[in-house]
Amino acid sequence: MEGVGVEPGARVVARTPTQSRPSPHLDLDLAAVRRAYRAMRTALPGIELCYALKANPHPDVLALLVAEGASFDLASVGELDLCLLAGAAPACLSWGNPVKKVTDVRAARAAGVTRFTTDAPADVDLLAREAPGATVGVRLAVGDDGSATPFAGKFGASEDEAVALLARAHAGGLDAAGIGFHVGSQQSDPRAWARAIDGAARVAARLGEHAPRELNLGGGFPTPHAGARTPDVDACAGAIREALARHGSWWRPRAFAEPGRALVADAGVLRAEVVLVTERAGRRWVYLDVGRYQGLAETEGEMIVYRLRTPGRAGPTGPVVLAGPTCDGDDVLYRRADVRLPLDLAAGDVVELLGAGAYTASYASVGFNGLPPLPTYTT
Ligand SMILES: *Cc1c(COP(=O)(O)O)cnc(C)c1O
């Protein structure tokens, strides 16, 4: 079936045949999303999966996951609307962003969302005021060493604070039901989940008979990229199951996870084109027609190094600096990473970035330097 192009906000604009799709664009294989979802279901039996849609909010992805029975983790009114449009039931929606406006909580409430994550006293009070009786989970600050994109203190309460926040939520008339965490995106160490579960269990132990009945395992499940050895979903799931079993004699919370990247990254191939190849100060620079502002935000700090393919060019390769097309000095994808491309690469050649289905189209700017955001086509 032909894909559907969408603009930001997920407005369907056109059906475009494969050969006339603009460069750059993202091709997303929905069958691969389904396989990734089912593999995670199998690896984490009995654990509800809430897709964190900021990784890729394409309406076809959301519709597929609704059909598969997934739940959703969302962070804004825009994401709430996308979930509802895709047919998700409000009972399957969890507002995972601990940073909320009054208007966010009111919109969520009006739409029937009853589950929220929190990590600060003022946010607990906001929920108590605007969403009385709602189910809340407290997000713990946990070690995010091993993450390619660590939160570095942006979110999460200490264990002491979590105990106090749950008490505050209960006193405020909320259902103080949960404890949870996020070990940092693209987490390469399965032990990160085990340590975080131990932390959650310490909080549960302190609360005794009021121990949380829900445990949010967050996201962070990694996907393969260049130069990075990443555990597969079974390795992460094994560490999780083992840690849960270790506390299972006295604490058996209903667990859920919030995978984002792991469900969509491998389903996406970003197809771009070489604009210019030239020597500068002894290095070969390759400029693509896609860069930091059309969806490659995760190349910042060279956090994520995409695997590259150059169809039709199979000759010897050499090191390059890979740059984006805009006039911004930041718009260089890789200077330090060992990126090698064919020596005969030339303007007009296609370069494919693999594993690019997550955090690309959703990060594309509305039109920096006059370049359009990255369109997505699903098959
Ligand atoms: C972004 C996010 C996720 C998904 O993280 P991945 O690393 O993509 O799996 C899950 N939960 C919350 C609260 C998030 O903000």
The ligand as an ORCA input file, in Angstrom:
! r2SCAN-3c Opt
* xyz 0 1
  C      10.474      9.904     26.348
  C       9.884      9.140     27.456
  C       9.789      7.750     27.362
  C      10.354      6.962     26.202
  O      11.730      6.866     26.303
  P      12.568      5.931     25.268
  O      13.955      6.136     25.715
  O      12.301      6.454     23.903
  O      12.093      4.553     25.436
  C       9.165      7.074     28.387
  N       8.658      7.725     29.455
  C       8.737      9.062     29.586
  C       8.158      9.715     30.776
  C       9.357      9.812     28.592
  O       9.453     11.134     28.728
*
